[in-house]
Each structure stands twice: as C-alpha cells, then as structure tokens.
Amino acid sequence: MRTTQPGFVNKVALVTGGAAGIGRATAIAFAEAGAKVVVSDITPNADDVLAEIREAGGEAIYVKCDVADEGEVNELHARIVEVYGGLDCAFNNAGIEGEQGPIAKQTVANFDRVIAINLKGPWLCMRAQIPLMLERGGGAIVNCSSIAGLVAFAGITPYSASKHGLIGITKTAAVEYAKRNIRINAVCPGVIQTAMIDRFTKGDAEVAAGLAAGAPMNRAGRPEEIADAVLYLCAEGAGFVTGHSLVVDGGWTIQ
C-alpha cells in the first residue's frame, strides 16, 4: 500500500476507464495517496474497485459514463460537483484498441468507434474538467496516450491515429491553460499486463512474450507502474511540467 501524500489529501481525482487495468490501479493509487476518487467506466458498476479502495481506508464513488457521449460526460462532471464540490485531478484513461488489420481492410465503423472513445472522449472530458479546475484555482489533467501515439504499429491505424491525436490535444490545451495554473500532460504506456494486451495478442502467450521482449527491460509493465507515473504528473513535484508525454515502456521507444 502506498503512503498518503500530503499533496493529495482532500483533493478530488477522477479516473475514467477506472474499473479495470491501468485505470483501476490509478484509482486505487489516488485513494491510497489520500484523494477522494471518482471512478468512472462504461460498465454498470465497479463494486470490486470501490470495495478495495474502502477496505484500504479510502473514499470513492462510481459514476457510469460513456466518454464518447457528450450528455453522459456532462452528467459525470455535474455529479462530481454535486458530491465533492469540484475537481482537482483527472486521468482520462478510458479507451479501446479496436479491430486489427491493415488500413485497406479497416472499416469506417471501427475507425469512428475508436476515434469517438479514444480521442473525442478525452476532448469532451477536458472540456468539462477545465472549467471546474479554473474554479479551484488550478488542477492537473493526464491523458492516456500510448507508445502507439509516438511510433508505428502495423494493423492498428485507428488506434494509432487516436493516440497521436491525443498527444496533439494535450500539448495544445497545455499551452492554452498554462498561465491559469492547469497542467495538462500525457502518459504513454508500452506493453502493460492488462486485458487489452490479452485481447491484442488473442491470448497467445508466445505473442505476448514476444511483445514484452521488444523492450530492453525484457518484460511487460505493471498497471501500478503507470499509476505511479500518473500520480507524479498530478503531484506538486511536477509543478513545472506541462504539455509533456511521459513514456513508460521499459525502453521500447529508445531503440
């Protein structure tokens, strides 16, 4: 269990896609650091995540939300204000990998769905989060991009486009609000041990091992390692960091 961090005590933190994987680990990390956590996901509930947070002495609520739906995004943020009065930190993590295949065989439906969730979703969330943070005098937002937003991976053009685009949105918004005490950064995970990687590799352990071996550290990352990076970007210690894309990939992209 992490130690409570003074900078997060009584702060309000939102994690989208918080029911599983990286989002779940980050929601728990925020709670252990002392924040009041809003866990959001498209699933009907996240009782197990809330139970783990509360058993550790943390405070959290769950709000169901499809981040591609403007109305639901607005309702999510209205609920945050209703329960906690405002918002200090946000991790826009909700995302999908979409279908695999070369661009000539990709469908428009798949492209639209991936872009709606992975790119439009964080944009909608940031549009709702920034006014709440301005009311608090500042805040920190982290968007979950990917190493696929930095380098090429064959067979996932919609996903790659969404993650490249999210870095662009992050940088632009960071410039827009830097003078108003809102820091906006991105985290770029490499191969992480999550259900998404299981789906991407179709459960093939050999393929998964090959992906992990692509990093100089010769292993897959843990969701908790991404959570640590997100908390760093939201913490006071990163007070001079904005518009940055923090790569957490075991060295994959330095080769």
C-alpha positions, -999 to +999 in steps of 0.1 A: +000+000+000+012+035-009+018+061+018-006+090+020+008+120+002+001+155+017-004+170-018-034+147-025-052+147+009-087+161+004-081+165-033-107+152-057-095+129-085-114+115-115-103+083-133-122+073-165-119+037-175-114+031-139-129-003-135-100-023-148-064-024-158-044+009-157-075+029-146-082+006-117-046+007-105-046+045-108-079+049-089-066+028-061-033+048-061-051+081-058-072+068-029-041+054-011-024+088-016-054+105+002-076+117-026-113+114-029-118+094-060-144+093-087-142+061-106-159+061-140-164+035-166-189+022-192-196-009-171-228-010-150-208-009-117-174-011-102-182-026-068-150-045-065-128-014-071-148+006-046-146-022-021-108-024-024-105+014-020-128+015+010-111-015+027-078+004+025-095+034+042-100+055+010-131+073-002-146+068-037-178+069-057-186+053-090-203+070-119-212+051-151-202+071-182-196+065-219-169+091-226-180+093-263-214+106-252-214+144-246-245+142-224-231+114-202-197+133-199-215+164-187-236+144-162-205+128-149-189+161-141-221+175-127-222+145-103-186+152-092-196+188-083-227+175-065-208+151-044-174+167-039-179+203-049-152+204-076-123+186-093-085+188-088-070+160-108-082+139-138-068+109-155-086+105-189-078+068-194-109+053-210-100+037-243-103+007-266-079-009-290-104-016-318-101-042-345-068-052-360-059-053-397-042-033-425-057+000-434-072-013-467-092-038-447-102-015-418-139-005-416-153+030-413-174+018-383-143+006-364-124+038-372-153+060-360-157+040-328-121+041-318-118+078-325-150+086-307-138+068-275-101+074-276-099+110-290-133+126-288-138+112-253-108+128-237-116+160-255-151+161-241-138+153-207-112+180-208-138+205-220-159+197-188-129+194-164-111+226-172-139+250-160-142+230-128-104+233-122-105+270-130-130+274-102-105+258-078-076+280-090-059+252-109-055+215-114-038+187-133-050+165-161-033+135-175-044+119-208-036+082-215-019+080-249+004+052-258+037+044-274+015+038-304+010+076-303+047+080-309+058+052-332+042+030-358+025-003-351+011-022-381-025-032-381-040-006-357-043+026-378-074+039-359-058+033-325-026+049-336-044+079-350-063+084-318-032+082-296-012+105-319-041+129-319-044+128-281-008+140-277-016+169-300-047+178-280-027+175-248+000+199-260-024+225-273-046+225-242-014+228-221-004+259-239-039+274-236-042+270-198-005+271-186-010+307-173-041+297-154-024+270-133-038+240-151-011+215-161-020+190-189+002+161-197+000+127-213+014+093-202+025+068-230+024+032-217+043+005-235+033-032-232+014-034-199-001-065-183-038-058-189-068-073-205-063-051-235-029-067-242-046-101-238-071-091-264-045-077-287-024-109-286-056-130-287-045-148-256-014-162-273+013-164-245+041-166-271+030-135-289+026-117-256+061-128-246+075-115-279+059-081-274+073-079-239+108-089-252+107-060-275+116-037-246+152-036-234+140-044-199+126-076-214+093-076-196+058-062-197+050-033-173+025-035-145-006-012-143+008+001-110+038+014-127+016+036-150-004+047-119+028+059-103+036+079-134+001+095-134+004+104-098+038+120-104+023+142-132-005+153-109+017+159-078+032+192-067+066+178-075+057+180-112+046+216-108+068+228-137+058+200-161+031+206-187+025+196-223+048+166-217+043+130-230+058+107-203+069+074-218+067+044-196+077+015-218+107-003-204+128+014-231+108+002-261+109+035-280+146+044-273+158+017-297 
